[in-house]
Amino acid sequence: MHSSNYNVGWIAPLSLEFTAARHMLDVEHEQVIDNGYHYVAGEIGDHKVVIGIQSKMGTSAAADLAARMRRACPNIRFFLVVGIGGGDVVVSSPRGNHGGVFTYDTGAWVEDGQLSNTGHLNGPPPELSAAVGSLRSRHDGHQGTEIPQYLAQMRSKLSQETRAKSEDQGGENDRLFERDAPHPQDKANELCNNCCDLRFCTQRNKRGQGAVRAIDTPKIHYGNIASSNQLQISAEMRDRISEEHQAICFEMEGAGVIQSHPCLVIRGICDYSDSHKNKNWQHYAAATAAAYAKELLKSIPSDLGVQHGRDQICPPAAHPVNHFGSIQTAGGKVILGNTFQSNGGAMSF
């Protein structure tokens, strides 16, 4: 198939996210090759999708990849940045003064300890915003979600070892530490079980009814996503940014793409954007985010605006976004939200 036929760009920052994306394709085509770069291509519903993986983490690498993919496939209508962050599933959606994603790398801290705003980021293109709203209404009603079905289909294509990693790791292994109980800095590579006081953490299955999740049915959150080039590992900074800017997720790529291209950010949460990093949930988080992205694409007409060319399909919507700096990442659920850019990582809670 000719590269000009592809209308959706899917950016997977990490290899495990790339694996989840690839196995969500209904049909896989031959690779798209352009100037030495190789992209996995295929179909989801009626959409022709091209998937790219970043050479390194961060907003600049994401921006470079999006630009290369647009050159290779000039009729890409919009991008989905899909991967792990900190919570259930988070989808970038406008909140307050933000268009869904904001940066916090370029802001300044003023005397009262708050972060000043220094710029703006585009919100999601209208067709994506409408599709997100429609899908959200469906999930809130009796129709339910296709995420469990898509997860099962994806796992059937995986090796036994990878399949086990992509499954829900159990509420007893989902632990939230108190903000004032950080992981020892000199034991960053040790498991929390070996060096942290577990009296200061609460397992998911002990947090009440609101934390209960059916198997393979993550809760979808909508709101602002803070984006940075640095991994977010400070619980104090996490809470501060969240309270001031209604951020529900921290990540490291979305702002790089959304500044120049129509884009929606979707993150599966794998930790709590604090110092207690845990890779056990990363494959499951990547899978749930990819499953939501597939369900979203299935709800969008494939011929909407394609004949008009990329520059007329999704004109950038100017939404203000705050910029601030020095936050780091964590992960967990699936989040659709606004993205704030920083030198940090992704988080949601």
DODO-47743 format. One line per field, with one value per residue (C-alpha): residue in three letters; chain; x negated, y negated, z. Coordinates in nm, 4 decimals. Each point is the difference from the previous one (the first is absolute). Example, Ala and Ser with C-alpha at 12.3 -4.5 7.8 and 13.67 -1.06 7.14 Angstrom:
2
r ALA,SER
c A,A
x -1.2300,-0.1370
y 0.4500,-0.3440
z 0.7800,-0.0660
// end
This chain:
349
r MET,HIS,SER,SER,ASN,TYR,ASN,VAL,GLY,TRP,ILE,ALA,PRO,LEU,SER,LEU,GLU,PHE,THR,ALA,ALA,ARG,HIS,MET,LEU,ASP,VAL,GLU,HIS,GLU,GLN,VAL,ILE,ASP,ASN,GLY,TYR,HIS,TYR,VAL,ALA,GLY,GLU,ILE,GLY,ASP,HIS,LYS,VAL,VAL,ILE,GLY,ILE,GLN,SER,LYS,MET,GLY,THR,SER,ALA,ALA,ALA,ASP,LEU,ALA,ALA,ARG,MET,ARG,ARG,ALA,CYS,PRO,ASN,ILE,ARG,PHE,PHE,LEU,VAL,VAL,GLY,ILE,GLY,GLY,GLY,ASP,VAL,VAL,VAL,SER,SER,PRO,ARG,GLY,ASN,HIS,GLY,GLY,VAL,PHE,THR,TYR,ASP,THR,GLY,ALA,TRP,VAL,GLU,ASP,GLY,GLN,LEU,SER,ASN,THR,GLY,HIS,LEU,ASN,GLY,PRO,PRO,PRO,GLU,LEU,SER,ALA,ALA,VAL,GLY,SER,LEU,ARG,SER,ARG,HIS,ASP,GLY,HIS,GLN,GLY,THR,GLU,ILE,PRO,GLN,TYR,LEU,ALA,GLN,MET,ARG,SER,LYS,LEU,SER,GLN,GLU,THR,ARG,ALA,LYS,SER,GLU,ASP,GLN,GLY,GLY,GLU,ASN,ASP,ARG,LEU,PHE,GLU,ARG,ASP,ALA,PRO,HIS,PRO,GLN,ASP,LYS,ALA,ASN,GLU,LEU,CYS,ASN,ASN,CYS,CYS,ASP,LEU,ARG,PHE,CYS,THR,GLN,ARG,ASN,LYS,ARG,GLY,GLN,GLY,ALA,VAL,ARG,ALA,ILE,ASP,THR,PRO,LYS,ILE,HIS,TYR,GLY,ASN,ILE,ALA,SER,SER,ASN,GLN,LEU,GLN,ILE,SER,ALA,GLU,MET,ARG,ASP,ARG,ILE,SER,GLU,GLU,HIS,GLN,ALA,ILE,CYS,PHE,GLU,MET,GLU,GLY,ALA,GLY,VAL,ILE,GLN,SER,HIS,PRO,CYS,LEU,VAL,ILE,ARG,GLY,ILE,CYS,ASP,TYR,SER,ASP,SER,HIS,LYS,ASN,LYS,ASN,TRP,GLN,HIS,TYR,ALA,ALA,ALA,THR,ALA,ALA,ALA,TYR,ALA,LYS,GLU,LEU,LEU,LYS,SER,ILE,PRO,SER,ASP,LEU,GLY,VAL,GLN,HIS,GLY,ARG,ASP,GLN,ILE,CYS,PRO,PRO,ALA,ALA,HIS,PRO,VAL,ASN,HIS,PHE,GLY,SER,ILE,GLN,THR,ALA,GLY,GLY,LYS,VAL,ILE,LEU,GLY,ASN,THR,PHE,GLN,SER,ASN,GLY,GLY,ALA,MET,SER,PHE
c A,A,A,A,A,A,A,A,A,A,A,A,A,A,A,A,A,A,A,A,A,A,A,A,A,A,A,A,A,A,A,A,A,A,A,A,A,A,A,A,A,A,A,A,A,A,A,A,A,A,A,A,A,A,A,A,A,A,A,A,A,A,A,A,A,A,A,A,A,A,A,A,A,A,A,A,A,A,A,A,A,A,A,A,A,A,A,A,A,A,A,A,A,A,A,A,A,A,A,A,A,A,A,A,A,A,A,A,A,A,A,A,A,A,A,A,A,A,A,A,A,A,A,A,A,A,A,A,A,A,A,A,A,A,A,A,A,A,A,A,A,A,A,A,A,A,A,A,A,A,A,A,A,A,A,A,A,A,A,A,A,A,A,A,A,A,A,A,A,A,A,A,A,A,A,A,A,A,A,A,A,A,A,A,A,A,A,A,A,A,A,A,A,A,A,A,A,A,A,A,A,A,A,A,A,A,A,A,A,A,A,A,A,A,A,A,A,A,A,A,A,A,A,A,A,A,A,A,A,A,A,A,A,A,A,A,A,A,A,A,A,A,A,A,A,A,A,A,A,A,A,A,A,A,A,A,A,A,A,A,A,A,A,A,A,A,A,A,A,A,A,A,A,A,A,A,A,A,A,A,A,A,A,A,A,A,A,A,A,A,A,A,A,A,A,A,A,A,A,A,A,A,A,A,A,A,A,A,A,A,A,A,A,A,A,A,A,A,A,A,A,A,A,A,A,A,A,A,A,A,A,A,A,A,A,A,A,A,A,A,A,A,A,A,A,A,A,A,A
x 0.0000,-0.1275,-0.1117,0.2417,0.2928,-0.0763,0.2143,-0.0863,-0.3412,-0.0522,-0.3044,-0.1281,-0.2860,-0.1238,-0.0465,0.2621,0.2469,-0.0933,0.0713,0.3445,0.0792,-0.1127,0.2151,0.3076,-0.0034,0.2813,-0.2190,-0.3741,-0.1464,-0.3550,-0.2162,-0.0120,-0.3639,-0.1124,-0.3600,-0.1196,0.2779,0.2392,0.3594,0.2495,0.3206,0.3434,0.3712,0.2300,0.3571,0.0092,-0.3056,-0.3441,-0.2437,-0.3765,-0.1866,-0.3341,-0.2270,-0.2270,-0.3777,-0.0064,0.2415,0.1058,0.2000,-0.2672,-0.0307,0.3796,0.0146,-0.2737,0.1778,0.3333,-0.1672,-0.1694,0.3238,0.1836,-0.2615,0.0238,0.3816,0.1184,0.3714,-0.0163,0.3006,-0.1008,-0.2339,0.0678,-0.2752,0.0716,-0.1949,-0.0519,0.0325,0.0871,0.4148,0.2866,0.0372,-0.0298,0.1105,-0.1068,0.3058,0.0250,0.0258,-0.0170,-0.2359,-0.1658,0.0734,-0.0645,-0.3803,-0.2374,-0.3760,-0.1769,-0.3615,-0.0034,0.1911,-0.1331,0.0670,0.1103,-0.0397,0.3160,-0.1192,0.2393,-0.0932,0.0422,0.1462,-0.2156,0.1716,0.2843,0.0549,0.2629,0.3004,0.1171,0.1412,0.3810,0.0604,-0.1976,0.1706,0.3395,-0.0981,-0.1320,0.3237,0.2110,-0.2043,0.0092,0.3794,0.0122,-0.2187,0.2169,0.3108,0.0950,-0.1954,-0.3245,-0.3457,-0.1823,-0.3294,0.0189,0.0620,-0.2895,-0.2329,0.0902,-0.0615,-0.3365,-0.1158,0.0804,-0.2817,-0.2617,-0.2473,0.0949,-0.2479,0.1088,0.3658,-0.0375,-0.1620,0.2871,0.2618,0.1318,-0.2654,0.2489,0.1200,-0.2397,-0.2888,0.1411,-0.1404,0.0280,-0.2571,0.0619,-0.1555,-0.2418,-0.1338,-0.2357,-0.2105,-0.3573,-0.2162,-0.2994,0.2126,0.1646,-0.0554,0.1412,0.3613,0.2228,0.0565,-0.3674,-0.0627,0.3260,0.2264,0.3167,0.2003,0.0121,0.1610,0.3534,0.0846,0.2682,0.2321,-0.0004,0.0908,0.3746,0.2636,-0.1228,-0.3250,0.1671,-0.0574,0.1501,-0.2580,-0.1210,0.2444,-0.2056,0.1696,-0.0485,-0.0958,0.0205,-0.2035,-0.3294,-0.3264,-0.3287,-0.2802,-0.3738,-0.3405,-0.0840,0.1340,0.2440,-0.1016,0.0932,0.3322,-0.0100,-0.0507,0.2625,0.2625,-0.0991,0.0366,0.3191,0.1629,-0.1026,0.0707,0.2507,-0.2535,0.0959,-0.2920,-0.3703,-0.1792,-0.2960,0.1033,0.3421,-0.1006,-0.2628,0.2604,0.2947,-0.1891,-0.0178,0.2532,0.3661,-0.0329,0.1679,-0.1982,0.1090,-0.1888,0.0399,-0.1048,-0.2787,-0.1068,0.0716,-0.2628,-0.2030,-0.3332,0.1482,-0.0517,0.1382,-0.0211,0.2459,0.2951,-0.1600,0.1117,0.3580,0.0099,-0.1308,0.2590,0.2965,-0.1027,-0.0344,0.3385,0.1676,-0.1713,0.1332,0.3523,-0.0219,-0.1195,0.2801,0.2485,-0.1412,0.1084,-0.3064,0.0983,0.0541,-0.1997,-0.2548,0.0603,-0.0840,-0.3599,-0.1673,-0.0151,0.3764,0.1198,-0.0978,-0.0917,-0.1757,0.2317,-0.1714,0.0422,-0.2181,-0.2403,-0.2284,-0.3704,-0.1963,-0.3005,-0.1748,0.2639,-0.0540,0.2088,0.2085,0.2740,0.3290,0.3451,0.1141,0.0244,0.1382,-0.0861,-0.1649,-0.3742,-0.2424,-0.3541,-0.3009,-0.3335,0.1648,0.1953,0.3610,0.2296,0.3641,0.1870
y 0.0000,-0.3478,-0.2123,-0.2779,0.2271,-0.0072,-0.2467,0.0640,-0.0297,0.2010,-0.0880,0.2609,-0.1434,0.3347,0.3472,0.1561,-0.2672,0.0706,0.3708,-0.0764,-0.2340,0.2471,0.2792,-0.2253,-0.0141,0.1918,0.0489,-0.0604,-0.1249,-0.0077,-0.2540,-0.3595,-0.0899,-0.3599,-0.1277,0.3013,-0.0144,0.2941,-0.0297,0.2757,-0.0539,0.1548,-0.0471,-0.0557,0.0087,-0.2175,-0.2028,0.0405,-0.0338,-0.0472,0.0621,-0.1504,0.0589,-0.2671,0.0363,-0.1507,-0.1438,-0.3634,-0.2702,-0.0844,0.3616,0.0228,-0.3182,0.1279,0.3321,-0.1690,-0.2235,0.2982,0.1965,-0.2948,-0.0238,0.3730,0.0058,-0.3491,0.0698,0.0774,-0.1814,0.0201,0.1719,0.2120,0.0052,0.3260,0.1492,0.0235,-0.2674,-0.0188,0.1768,0.1771,-0.1398,-0.3772,-0.1897,-0.3602,-0.2239,-0.3768,-0.1075,-0.3528,-0.2140,0.2984,0.1675,0.3481,0.0013,-0.2531,-0.0300,-0.0783,-0.0126,-0.3627,-0.1674,-0.1874,0.0494,-0.3259,-0.1067,0.1652,0.3358,0.0126,0.0656,-0.2875,0.0658,-0.0814,0.1462,0.1841,0.3414,0.1073,0.1974,0.3182,-0.0517,-0.0307,0.3450,0.1668,-0.2056,0.0980,0.3674,-0.0027,-0.1570,0.2556,0.2933,-0.1377,-0.0200,0.3595,0.1153,-0.1893,0.1705,0.3643,0.0792,0.0553,0.0237,0.2232,-0.0273,0.3514,0.1531,-0.1892,0.0980,0.3667,-0.0219,-0.1674,0.2569,0.2857,-0.1298,-0.0214,0.2481,0.1634,-0.2129,-0.3302,0.0983,0.0427,-0.3430,-0.1628,0.1251,-0.1843,0.0520,0.0059,-0.2580,0.1260,-0.1080,-0.3493,-0.1967,-0.3714,-0.1427,-0.3084,-0.3142,-0.0349,0.3567,-0.0100,0.2867,-0.0198,-0.1877,0.2287,0.3088,-0.1064,0.3414,0.2008,0.1121,-0.1827,0.3288,0.0030,-0.3601,-0.1916,-0.0087,0.1647,-0.1435,-0.3217,0.1505,0.1137,0.2768,-0.0685,0.2662,-0.1823,-0.3449,0.0489,0.0600,-0.2827,0.1872,0.3259,0.0985,0.2835,0.2099,-0.1754,-0.2870,-0.3041,-0.3240,-0.2708,-0.3441,-0.3244,-0.3084,-0.1856,0.1823,-0.1586,0.0596,-0.0344,0.1309,0.1232,0.3015,-0.1037,0.1642,-0.2613,0.0646,-0.3510,-0.1605,0.2305,-0.1140,-0.3629,-0.0027,0.2014,-0.2390,-0.3145,0.1185,0.2851,0.2447,0.3658,0.1502,-0.0666,0.1103,-0.0838,-0.0167,-0.1507,-0.3657,0.0589,0.1250,-0.2178,-0.3257,0.0648,0.2723,0.0839,0.2457,0.1827,0.1471,0.3318,0.1431,0.3230,-0.0473,0.2162,-0.1866,-0.3049,-0.2419,0.0300,0.1542,0.3490,0.1126,0.3383,0.1505,0.2803,-0.2008,-0.1428,0.2683,-0.0022,-0.3805,-0.0035,0.2598,-0.1835,-0.3297,0.1703,0.1687,-0.3331,-0.1526,0.2827,-0.0438,-0.3731,0.0474,0.2478,-0.2753,-0.2604,0.0021,0.0718,-0.2304,-0.3110,-0.2734,0.2282,-0.1405,-0.3526,0.0659,-0.0112,-0.3801,-0.0453,0.2971,-0.0868,-0.3674,-0.0557,-0.1264,-0.2595,0.0914,-0.1520,0.2350,-0.0580,0.0665,0.0943,0.2098,0.2745,0.2688,0.3692,0.3040,0.2860,0.2276,0.1979,-0.0367,-0.1263,-0.3764,-0.2231,-0.3498,-0.3325,0.0159,-0.2369,-0.0002,0.0272,0.1679,0.2827,0.3196,0.1106,0.0497,0.0351,0.0924
z 0.0000,-0.0844,0.2952,-0.0983,0.0933,0.3732,0.1932,0.3678,0.1630,0.3202,0.2116,0.2467,0.2096,0.1411,-0.1453,0.2290,-0.1136,-0.3617,0.0536,0.1429,-0.2897,-0.2663,0.1394,0.0050,-0.3818,-0.1672,-0.3078,-0.0313,-0.3293,-0.1267,0.1789,-0.1180,-0.0696,-0.0430,0.0007,0.1954,0.2598,0.0319,0.1235,0.0737,-0.1948,-0.0099,0.0550,0.2967,-0.1194,-0.3119,0.1016,-0.1547,0.2902,0.0039,0.3274,0.0954,0.2996,0.1453,0.0038,0.3494,0.2551,0.0232,-0.1741,-0.2587,-0.1156,-0.0259,-0.2077,-0.2333,-0.0488,-0.0777,-0.2584,-0.1692,-0.0063,-0.1532,-0.2742,-0.0691,0.0140,-0.1027,0.0494,0.3718,0.1465,0.3645,0.2417,0.3055,0.2617,0.1814,0.2876,0.3725,0.2659,0.3629,0.0925,-0.2036,-0.3534,-0.0513,-0.3111,-0.0580,0.0303,0.0600,0.3631,0.1388,-0.2070,-0.1648,-0.3312,0.1363,0.0074,0.1518,0.0371,0.3222,-0.1196,-0.1022,0.2818,0.3007,0.3687,0.1635,0.3634,0.1291,-0.1344,-0.2947,-0.3590,-0.2435,-0.3443,-0.2990,-0.3042,-0.1703,-0.1575,-0.2475,0.1140,-0.1767,-0.3519,-0.0158,-0.1509,0.2788,0.2705,-0.1389,-0.0192,0.3565,0.1225,-0.1835,0.1291,0.3526,-0.0183,-0.1187,0.2883,0.2480,-0.1364,-0.0351,-0.3165,0.1873,-0.1498,-0.2460,0.1918,0.1562,-0.3438,-0.1593,0.2842,-0.0460,-0.3754,0.0547,0.2569,-0.2360,-0.2225,0.2779,0.1417,0.3297,0.1948,-0.1524,0.0304,0.3757,0.0316,-0.1909,0.2463,0.3064,0.2664,0.2889,0.2507,0.2655,-0.2256,-0.0552,0.2932,0.0671,0.2430,0.2100,-0.1413,0.2913,-0.0334,-0.3017,-0.1273,0.1431,-0.2504,0.0550,-0.0749,-0.3242,-0.1603,0.2903,0.0266,0.2460,0.1843,0.0963,0.1026,0.0585,0.3049,-0.1304,0.2888,-0.2031,-0.3087,-0.0794,-0.2436,-0.2597,0.1385,0.3358,-0.1339,-0.0083,-0.2638,-0.2226,-0.0635,-0.1041,-0.3652,-0.2008,-0.1832,-0.3168,0.0497,0.0988,0.0914,-0.2616,0.1315,-0.1971,0.0814,-0.0129,-0.0631,0.1070,-0.2486,0.0609,-0.1029,0.3492,0.1846,0.2730,0.3287,0.2599,0.1738,0.1454,-0.3410,-0.1495,0.2477,-0.0352,-0.3781,0.0209,0.2447,-0.1881,-0.3544,0.0346,-0.1417,0.0288,-0.1907,-0.0634,-0.3158,-0.2226,-0.3663,-0.0673,0.0046,-0.2664,-0.2477,0.0904,-0.0567,-0.3758,-0.0871,0.0738,0.2859,0.2863,0.2893,0.1529,0.2963,0.1916,0.3597,0.1384,0.3171,0.2154,-0.1282,0.3153,0.0983,0.0447,-0.3586,-0.0974,-0.3492,0.0760,-0.1313,-0.3153,-0.2467,0.1319,-0.0114,-0.3577,-0.1010,0.1519,-0.1599,-0.3393,0.0428,0.0710,-0.3039,-0.2167,0.1335,-0.0667,-0.3589,-0.0664,0.0901,-0.2435,-0.3689,-0.2102,-0.2870,0.2117,-0.1689,-0.1654,-0.3443,0.1146,0.0954,0.3376,0.0442,-0.0350,0.2008,0.3539,0.0342,0.3321,0.2700,0.2148,0.3648,0.2714,0.1694,0.2939,-0.0113,0.3084,0.0882,0.1985,0.0427,-0.0374,-0.0986,0.1285,-0.1397,0.0390,-0.1644,-0.3412,-0.0241,-0.2715,0.0956,-0.0524,-0.0349,0.1679,-0.1248,0.2271,0.0239,0.1872,-0.0487,0.0051,0.2941,0.0857,0.3117
// end
